[in-house]
Amino acid sequence: MSQFENFAESLPLAVAVYNLQTGQYYFVSKEMEMLIGHSPEEIKDGGLNFVFSLVHPDDLARLQEENAKEAEYIQKNPELIKIYWADFKYRLKHKEGHWVSVHTRGRAYSLDDKNQVKDILNFTFDDSQTNNIDFKELGKIALHSFDFFAEKLIHDFKSHIHVLEFVIDELVSSSMKVEEMSIEELRESFHSKSLILSEVSSQLTNLITNLKG
């Protein structure tokens, strides 16, 4: 378990990290189950669509509109990324059937190459109960979160390197069989491998941009 995950699990609130574009959760702390009865595994398996399905019908449209508005604000003011926090209040359906009033404080952590919000870091707690949460303390997890995202970037980087190695091996192998291939086969082989190389190059560029950010 990373330093980020250890720190997140020690907090008296639910911590989640997810990709806004894909709806995939990278991390959900065990406090989520204490809050709404669904385990971190259920949340990660269901993704963002599952969480939205738990939002009270009277709150859903407003919440989605607020989310879109906050994402647009960061996209127009990218210099505020990792600093600006957005607040949302809504109701989530507990696994046992009752409604829980929650307060989520979140921030964008990264943008893609088109300047669209990508990764989100969220803190969620029961808004109907008195709590002594010091939001200044949440700043600490923002520092630890670099550890989590750095690990993810390294994993992605290694994955792309493996793909690149595979493509290179294929190119070498193909070059050794050139005499056995027709012009059409050569053209198709070159085209398919060029597309893969282009995609790997694009992804590596994005990773380097994220690392610099």
LUMMIKOL-553354 format. One line per 4 residues: number of its first residue (from 1); their letters; for each residue x, y, z of N, C-alpha, C. Coordinates in Angstrom, 2 decimals, padded with zeros to 5 digits. Layout:
LUMMIKOL-553354
NUM> A> X Y Z X Y Z X Y Z | ...
***
This chain:
LUMMIKOL-553354
1> MSQF> 000.85 -001.19 000.00 000.00 000.00 000.00 000.88 001.24 000.00 | 000.56 002.20 -000.86 001.38 003.41 -001.00 001.18 004.35 000.18 | 002.04 005.35 000.27 001.94 006.36 001.32 000.60 007.08 001.22 | 000.18 007.37 000.01 -001.11 008.02 -000.20 -002.24 007.16 000.34
5> ENFA> -002.26 005.88 000.01 -003.33 005.00 000.43 -003.36 004.84 001.94 | -002.18 004.72 002.56 -002.12 004.62 004.02 -002.70 005.86 004.68 | -002.35 007.02 004.16 -002.82 008.28 004.73 -004.33 008.40 004.52 | -004.80 008.07 003.31 -006.23 008.18 002.99 -007.07 007.27 003.89
9> ESLP> -006.57 006.07 004.12 -007.32 005.12 004.95 -007.37 005.54 006.41 | -006.50 006.44 006.83 -006.48 006.88 008.23 -007.46 008.02 008.50 | -008.05 008.58 007.43 -008.95 009.73 007.59 -010.37 009.29 007.92 | -011.09 010.12 008.71 -012.48 009.79 009.09 -013.49 010.23 008.04
13> LAVA> -013.16 010.06 006.78 -014.05 010.39 005.67 -013.66 009.55 004.47 | -014.55 009.50 003.49 -014.30 008.68 002.31 -013.43 009.43 001.31 | -012.38 008.78 000.85 -011.47 009.36 -000.14 -011.59 008.56 -001.43 | -011.70 009.26 -002.54 -011.80 008.58 -003.83 -010.98 009.31 -004.88
17> VYNL> -010.39 008.55 -005.78 -009.66 009.10 -006.91 -010.20 008.41 -008.16 | -010.60 009.20 -009.14 -011.18 008.59 -010.34 -010.89 009.41 -011.59 | -011.09 008.75 -012.73 -010.92 009.38 -014.03 -012.29 009.88 -014.48 | -012.45 011.19 -014.59 -013.73 011.78 -014.97 -014.16 011.37 -016.37
21> QTGQ> -013.21 011.14 -017.25 -013.53 010.83 -018.64 -013.99 009.39 -018.85 | -013.37 008.46 -018.13 -013.71 007.05 -018.28 -014.67 006.56 -017.20 | -014.75 007.31 -016.08 -015.60 006.89 -014.97 -014.94 005.82 -014.11 | -013.66 005.53 -014.38 -012.94 004.49 -013.64 -012.39 005.04 -012.32
25> YYFV> -012.63 004.29 -011.24 -012.06 004.65 -009.94 -010.70 003.98 -009.77 | -009.69 004.77 -009.44 -008.37 004.23 -009.17 -008.27 003.78 -007.71 | -008.93 004.55 -006.84 -008.83 004.27 -005.41 -010.11 004.72 -004.70 | -010.59 003.90 -003.77 -011.72 004.25 -002.91 -011.38 003.75 -001.51
29> SKEM> -011.44 004.62 -000.51 -011.09 004.21 000.85 -012.23 003.43 001.50 | -011.89 002.69 002.56 -012.87 001.84 003.23 -013.98 002.63 003.91 | -013.74 003.93 004.16 -014.77 004.76 004.78 -016.02 004.89 003.91 | -015.88 004.64 002.62 -017.04 004.71 001.73 -018.09 003.69 002.16
33> EMLI> -017.64 002.52 002.57 -018.57 001.49 003.01 -019.26 001.90 004.31 | -018.53 002.58 005.19 -019.12 003.08 006.43 -020.18 004.13 006.13 | -019.99 004.86 005.04 -020.89 005.97 004.70 -022.18 005.50 004.01 | -022.04 004.64 002.98 -023.23 004.25 002.21 -023.41 002.73 002.07
37> GHSP> -022.60 001.94 002.78 -022.80 000.50 002.79 -022.19 -000.27 001.64 | -021.78 000.42 000.59 -021.15 -000.24 -000.56 -019.64 -000.27 -000.38 | -019.04 -001.41 -000.63 -017.61 -001.58 -000.42 -016.81 -000.85 -001.50 | -015.53 -000.58 -001.22 -014.67 000.03 -002.24 -014.65 -000.78 -003.54
41> EEIK> -014.70 -002.11 -003.39 -014.67 -002.98 -004.57 -015.93 -002.78 -005.42 | -017.08 -002.63 -004.77 -018.33 -002.40 -005.50 -018.29 -001.07 -006.25 | -017.75 -000.05 -005.58 -017.65 001.27 -006.20 -016.73 001.22 -007.41 | -015.57 000.57 -007.25 -014.60 000.50 -008.35 -015.14 -000.34 -009.51
45> DGGL> -015.84 -001.41 -009.18 -016.41 -002.25 -010.24 -017.50 -001.52 -011.01 | -018.32 -000.75 -010.28 -019.43 -000.05 -010.91 -019.05 001.25 -011.58 | -017.98 001.87 -011.10 -017.51 003.12 -011.68 -018.39 004.31 -011.34 | -018.12 005.41 -012.00 -018.81 006.66 -011.73 -020.31 006.56 -012.04
49> NFVF> -020.68 005.78 -013.05 -022.09 005.62 -013.39 -022.86 004.97 -012.25 | -022.21 004.03 -011.57 -022.86 003.37 -010.42 -023.11 004.37 -009.30 | -022.10 005.22 -009.03 -022.25 006.22 -007.98 -023.37 007.20 -008.33 | -023.42 007.65 -009.57 -024.50 008.55 -009.99 -025.87 007.88 -009.87
53> SLVH> -025.91 006.56 -010.03 -027.19 005.85 -009.91 -027.69 005.86 -008.46 | -026.80 006.14 -007.52 -027.16 006.18 -006.10 -027.61 007.57 -005.66 | -027.39 008.57 -006.52 -027.77 009.94 -006.16 -029.29 010.09 -006.19 | -029.81 010.83 -005.22 -031.25 011.06 -005.14 -031.74 011.70 -006.45
57> PDDL> -032.85 011.22 -007.00 -033.37 011.76 -008.27 -033.55 013.27 -008.26 | -033.91 013.84 -007.10 -034.11 015.29 -007.02 -032.80 016.07 -007.01 | -031.69 015.36 -006.80 -030.38 016.03 -006.72 -029.52 015.78 -007.96 | -029.87 014.76 -008.74 -028.99 014.29 -009.81 -028.69 015.35 -010.87
61> ARLQ> -029.73 015.96 -011.42 -029.52 016.94 -012.50 -028.68 018.12 -012.00 | -028.99 018.59 -010.80 -028.24 019.72 -010.23 -026.78 019.33 -010.01 | -026.54 018.13 -009.47 -025.18 017.68 -009.21 -024.38 017.56 -010.50 | -024.97 016.98 -011.53 -024.27 016.84 -012.81 -023.97 018.20 -013.42
65> EENA> -024.91 019.13 -013.27 -024.70 020.48 -013.79 -023.57 021.19 -013.03 | -023.55 021.02 -011.72 -022.49 021.64 -010.91 -021.13 021.04 -011.25 | -021.10 019.72 -011.44 -019.84 019.06 -011.81 -019.31 019.59 -013.14 | -020.21 019.71 -014.12 -019.81 020.19 -015.44 -019.32 021.64 -015.35
69> KEAE> -019.98 022.44 -014.53 -019.61 023.84 -014.37 -018.23 023.98 -013.73 | -017.97 023.16 -012.71 -016.67 023.21 -012.03 -015.55 022.73 -012.96 | -015.82 021.68 -013.75 -014.82 021.17 -014.69 -014.49 022.23 -015.74 | -015.53 022.91 -016.22 -015.33 023.96 -017.21 -014.51 025.11 -016.64
73> YIQK> -014.75 025.42 -015.37 -014.01 026.51 -014.72 -012.52 026.21 -014.68 | -012.18 024.97 -014.33 -010.76 024.58 -014.27 -010.16 024.55 -015.66 | -010.94 024.11 -016.65 -010.43 024.07 -018.02 -010.12 025.47 -018.54 | -010.88 026.46 -018.05 -010.63 027.85 -018.45 -009.56 028.50 -017.59
77> NPEL> -009.29 027.90 -016.43 -008.28 028.45 -015.51 -007.34 027.33 -015.06 | -006.61 026.71 -016.00 -005.77 025.55 -015.67 -004.69 025.84 -014.63 | -004.34 027.11 -014.46 -003.32 027.44 -013.45 -003.80 027.17 -012.03 | -005.13 027.00 -011.88 -005.71 026.75 -010.55 -005.81 025.26 -010.22
81> IKIY> -005.44 024.40 -011.17 -005.51 022.97 -010.92 -004.63 022.62 -009.72 | -005.10 021.70 -008.89 -004.43 021.26 -007.67 -004.52 022.29 -006.54 | -005.21 023.39 -006.79 -005.37 024.42 -005.75 -006.85 024.67 -005.47 | -007.64 024.75 -006.53 -009.06 025.08 -006.41 -009.87 023.87 -005.96
85> WADF> -010.70 024.06 -004.92 -011.56 023.00 -004.41 -013.01 023.35 -004.70 | -013.79 022.36 -005.12 -015.22 022.53 -005.37 -016.01 021.75 -004.31 | -017.16 022.30 -003.92 -018.00 021.65 -002.91 -019.36 021.28 -003.48 | -019.82 020.07 -003.12 -021.11 019.57 -003.59 -021.87 018.95 -002.41
89> KYRL> -023.16 019.27 -002.30 -024.00 018.67 -001.28 -025.18 017.99 -001.97 | -025.42 016.71 -001.62 -026.46 015.92 -002.27 -026.76 014.71 -001.41 | -027.65 013.85 -001.85 -028.01 012.65 -001.10 -027.65 011.39 -001.87 | -027.11 010.42 -001.15 -026.78 009.13 -001.74 -027.62 008.04 -001.07
93> KHKE> -028.04 007.07 -001.85 -028.83 005.97 -001.31 -027.94 004.93 -000.66 | -028.18 004.67 000.62 -027.42 003.65 001.35 -027.81 002.27 000.84 | -026.94 001.32 000.98 -027.21 -000.04 000.53 -028.44 -000.61 001.21 | -028.74 -000.13 002.41 -029.90 -000.63 003.15 -031.19 000.11 002.77
97> GHWV> -031.08 001.11 001.88 -032.28 001.74 001.35 -032.57 003.16 001.79 | -031.95 003.64 002.86 -032.21 005.00 003.32 -031.27 005.99 002.64 | -031.60 007.28 002.75 -030.81 008.33 002.10 -029.82 008.95 003.08 | -028.62 009.20 002.58 -027.57 009.83 003.40 -027.21 011.17 002.78
101> SVHT> -027.33 012.23 003.56 -026.93 013.56 003.07 -025.42 013.67 003.15 | -024.77 013.91 002.02 -023.31 013.93 001.99 -022.79 015.27 001.48 | -021.57 015.52 001.85 -020.84 016.71 001.40 -019.55 016.20 000.77 | -019.34 016.56 -000.49 -018.12 016.17 -001.19 -017.30 017.41 -001.50
105> RGRA> -016.03 017.35 -001.14 -015.10 018.41 -001.52 -014.07 017.77 -002.45 | -013.94 018.30 -003.65 -013.03 017.68 -004.62 -012.25 018.69 -005.42 | -011.25 018.18 -006.12 -010.44 019.03 -006.98 -009.90 018.23 -008.15 | -009.69 018.92 -009.25 -009.08 018.27 -010.42 -007.60 018.07 -010.12
109> YSLD> -007.08 016.94 -010.58 -005.66 016.69 -010.34 -004.85 016.74 -011.63 | -005.51 016.47 -012.76 -004.77 016.50 -014.02 -005.70 016.81 -015.19 | -005.12 017.35 -016.27 -005.83 017.62 -017.50 -005.21 016.77 -018.62 | -006.00 016.47 -019.65 -005.44 015.73 -020.77 -004.82 016.69 -021.77
113> DKNQ> -004.37 016.17 -022.92 -003.68 017.02 -023.89 -004.61 018.01 -024.59 | -005.94 017.87 -024.37 -006.91 018.83 -024.92 -007.42 019.79 -023.84 | -006.73 019.77 -022.70 -007.04 020.67 -021.59 -008.38 020.34 -020.92 | -008.81 019.09 -021.06 -010.04 018.64 -020.42 -009.69 017.96 -019.09
117> VKDI> -010.53 018.17 -018.07 -010.28 017.56 -016.76 -010.24 016.05 -016.89 | -009.24 015.46 -016.28 -009.06 014.01 -016.36 -009.23 013.36 -014.98 | -008.25 013.52 -014.10 -008.29 012.86 -012.80 -008.84 013.78 -011.71 | -009.64 013.19 -010.81 -010.30 013.92 -009.73 -009.95 013.27 -008.38
121> LNFT> -009.73 014.12 -007.38 -009.50 013.67 -006.00 -010.66 014.19 -005.16 | -011.41 013.29 -004.49 -012.60 013.66 -003.73 -012.54 013.23 -002.27 | -013.14 014.04 -001.39 -013.36 013.69 000.01 -014.86 013.78 000.25 | -015.47 012.76 000.84 -016.91 012.77 001.07 -017.22 012.33 002.50
125> FDDS> -018.16 013.02 003.15 -018.53 012.67 004.52 -020.02 012.94 004.74 | -020.54 012.41 005.83 -021.95 012.56 006.19 -022.20 013.99 006.62 | -023.02 014.71 005.86 -023.26 016.12 006.13 -024.34 016.34 007.17 | -025.03 015.27 007.57 -026.11 015.40 008.55 -025.59 015.29 009.98
129> QTNN> -024.35 014.91 010.13 -023.77 014.74 011.46 -022.72 015.81 011.73 | -022.62 016.18 013.00 -021.59 017.14 013.39 -020.22 016.50 013.22 | -019.32 017.19 012.58 -017.98 016.65 012.42 -016.94 017.73 012.73 | -015.76 017.28 013.02 -014.67 018.19 013.36 -013.57 018.15 012.31
133> IDFK> -013.98 017.96 011.07 -013.01 017.87 009.99 -012.36 019.23 009.74 | -011.05 019.25 009.81 -010.29 020.46 009.52 -009.86 020.38 008.06 | -010.50 021.18 007.21 -010.20 021.09 005.79 -008.76 021.48 005.47 | -008.10 022.17 006.38 -006.69 022.49 006.16 -005.87 021.20 006.19
137> ELGK> -006.34 020.25 007.01 -005.65 018.97 007.09 -005.74 018.20 005.78 | -006.82 018.46 005.04 -006.98 017.76 003.77 -005.89 018.15 002.78 | -005.29 019.29 003.03 -004.19 019.72 002.17 -003.04 018.73 002.21 | -002.90 018.05 003.35 -001.81 017.09 003.49 -001.96 015.95 002.49
141> IALH> -003.20 015.50 002.32 -003.40 014.37 001.40 -003.15 014.79 -000.04 | -003.32 016.09 -000.29 -003.02 016.59 -001.64 -001.54 016.39 -001.94 | -000.71 016.55 -000.93 000.72 016.33 -001.12 001.01 014.85 -001.30 | 000.37 014.02 -000.46 000.57 012.58 -000.57 000.03 012.03 -001.88
145> SFDF> -000.96 012.72 -002.46 -001.58 012.21 -003.67 -000.59 012.14 -004.83 | 000.45 012.95 -004.79 001.46 012.88 -005.85 002.06 011.49 -005.89 | 002.25 010.89 -004.71 002.81 009.55 -004.62 001.93 008.56 -005.39 | 000.61 008.69 -005.22 -000.32 007.79 -005.90 -000.28 007.98 -007.40
149> FAEK> -000.36 009.22 -007.86 -000.39 009.48 -009.29 000.95 009.17 -009.94 | 002.04 009.38 -009.21 003.36 009.06 -009.76 003.46 007.56 -010.01 | 002.96 006.76 -009.07 002.98 005.31 -009.24 002.16 004.91 -010.47 | 001.01 005.55 -010.64 000.15 005.24 -011.78 000.85 005.61 -013.09
153> LIHD> 001.50 006.77 -013.12 002.20 007.20 -014.33 003.33 006.24 -014.69 | 004.06 005.81 -013.66 005.16 004.87 -013.88 004.63 003.56 -014.45 | 003.49 003.08 -013.90 002.88 001.85 -014.39 002.47 002.01 -015.85 | 001.82 003.15 -016.16 001.41 003.40 -017.54 002.61 003.48 -018.47
157> FKSH> 003.67 004.13 -018.00 004.88 004.29 -018.80 005.47 002.92 -019.14 | 005.54 002.05 -018.12 006.08 000.71 -018.34 005.23 -000.06 -019.34 | 003.91 000.11 -019.25 003.00 -000.58 -020.16 003.26 -000.16 -021.60 | 003.44 001.15 -021.80 003.69 001.65 -023.14 005.06 001.20 -023.66
161> IHVL> 006.03 001.11 -022.76 007.36 000.63 -023.16 007.26 -000.81 -023.64 | 006.46 -001.64 -022.93 006.29 -003.03 -023.35 005.65 -003.11 -024.72 | 004.67 -002.25 -024.97 004.02 -002.22 -026.28 005.04 -001.83 -027.35 | 005.85 -000.82 -027.04 006.86 -000.36 -027.98 007.86 -001.47 -028.29
165> EFVI> 008.28 -002.21 -027.26 009.21 -003.31 -027.46 008.60 -004.37 -028.38 | 007.30 -004.62 -028.16 006.60 -005.60 -028.99 006.58 -005.15 -030.46 | 006.27 -003.87 -030.67 006.20 -003.33 -032.04 007.56 -003.43 -032.71 | 008.61 -003.08 -031.96 009.96 -003.15 -032.52 010.31 -004.59 -032.90
169> DELV> 009.98 -005.53 -032.02 010.23 -006.94 -032.32 009.49 -007.37 -033.59 | 008.24 -006.88 -033.70 007.44 -007.22 -034.88 008.04 -006.62 -036.14 | 008.53 -005.38 -036.03 009.13 -004.71 -037.18 010.39 -005.46 -037.63 | 011.19 -005.87 -036.66 012.41 -006.62 -036.98 012.06 -007.94 -037.62
173> SSSM> 011.06 -008.61 -037.01 010.63 -009.91 -037.54 010.09 -009.76 -038.96 | 009.29 -008.69 -039.17 008.72 -008.46 -040.51 009.80 -008.18 -041.54 | 010.81 -007.43 -041.12 011.88 -007.07 -042.06 012.65 -008.30 -042.51 | 012.67 -009.32 -041.66 013.38 -010.54 -042.01 012.56 -011.40 -042.97
177> KVEE> 011.24 -011.06 -043.10 010.38 -011.87 -043.97 009.89 -011.06 -045.17 | 010.55 -009.94 -045.45 010.11 -009.05 -046.52 009.99 -009.79 -047.85 | 010.96 -010.64 -048.15 010.96 -011.32 -049.44 009.77 -012.25 -049.58 | 009.19 -012.68 -048.46 008.08 -013.62 -048.49 006.73 -012.90 -048.56
181> MSIE> 006.72 -011.56 -048.44 005.48 -010.80 -048.37 005.18 -010.06 -049.68 | 003.90 -009.98 -049.98 003.48 -009.24 -051.17 003.50 -007.74 -050.86 | 003.39 -006.92 -051.91 003.37 -005.47 -051.71 002.21 -005.06 -050.81 | 001.05 -005.68 -051.03 -000.14 -005.35 -050.24 000.06 -005.73 -048.77
185> ELRE> 000.66 -006.89 -048.54 000.93 -007.35 -047.17 001.91 -006.42 -046.48 | 002.93 -005.99 -047.21 003.91 -005.07 -046.65 003.25 -003.74 -046.29 | 002.40 -003.24 -047.20 001.72 -001.96 -046.97 000.82 -002.07 -045.72 | 000.07 -003.15 -045.60 -000.84 -003.33 -044.48 -000.07 -003.46 -043.17
189> SFHS> 001.03 -004.22 -043.21 001.85 -004.42 -042.01 002.46 -003.10 -041.56 | 002.98 -002.32 -042.51 003.60 -001.04 -042.18 002.56 -000.08 -041.61 | 001.36 -000.07 -042.22 000.31 000.84 -041.78 -000.13 000.53 -040.35 | -000.37 -000.76 -040.04 -000.86 -001.14 -038.71 000.18 -000.82 -037.64
193> KSLI> 001.45 -001.08 -037.96 002.50 -000.82 -036.96 002.74 000.68 -036.80 | 002.54 001.44 -037.87 002.68 002.89 -037.79 001.62 003.48 -036.88 | 000.41 002.95 -036.96 -000.68 003.43 -036.10 -000.37 003.15 -034.63 | 000.16 001.96 -034.36 000.49 001.61 -032.98 001.61 002.51 -032.46
197> LSEV> 002.65 002.71 -033.28 003.75 003.57 -032.88 003.28 005.00 -032.62 | 002.37 005.47 -033.46 001.82 006.82 -033.30 001.07 006.94 -031.99 | 000.26 005.91 -031.65 -000.51 005.94 -030.41 000.42 005.88 -029.20 | 001.42 005.02 -029.26 002.38 004.92 -028.15 003.09 006.24 -027.96
201> SSQL> 003.52 006.85 -029.06 004.20 008.15 -029.00 003.32 009.20 -028.35 | 002.03 009.21 -028.73 001.08 010.18 -028.18 000.90 009.97 -026.69 | 000.76 008.70 -026.29 000.56 008.40 -024.87 001.79 008.75 -024.05 | 002.97 008.48 -024.57 004.20 008.82 -023.86 004.33 010.34 -023.71
205> TNLI> 003.93 011.07 -024.75 003.96 012.53 -024.67 003.04 013.03 -023.57 | 001.85 012.42 -023.46 000.90 012.79 -022.41 001.47 012.50 -021.02 | 002.15 011.34 -020.90 002.74 010.97 -019.61 003.81 011.98 -019.20 | 004.64 012.36 -020.15 005.71 013.31 -019.86 005.11 014.66 -019.47
209> TNLK> 004.03 015.07 -020.15 003.35 016.32 -019.81 002.80 016.27 -018.40 | 002.20 015.13 -018.02 001.66 014.98 -016.67 002.75 015.02 -015.61 | 003.87 014.40 -015.93 004.99 014.40 -014.99 005.51 015.81 -014.77 | 005.56 016.58 -015.84 006.03 017.97 -015.73 005.04 018.80 -014.92
213> G> 003.72 018.44 -015.00 002.70 019.18 -014.26 002.74 018.88 -012.79
***
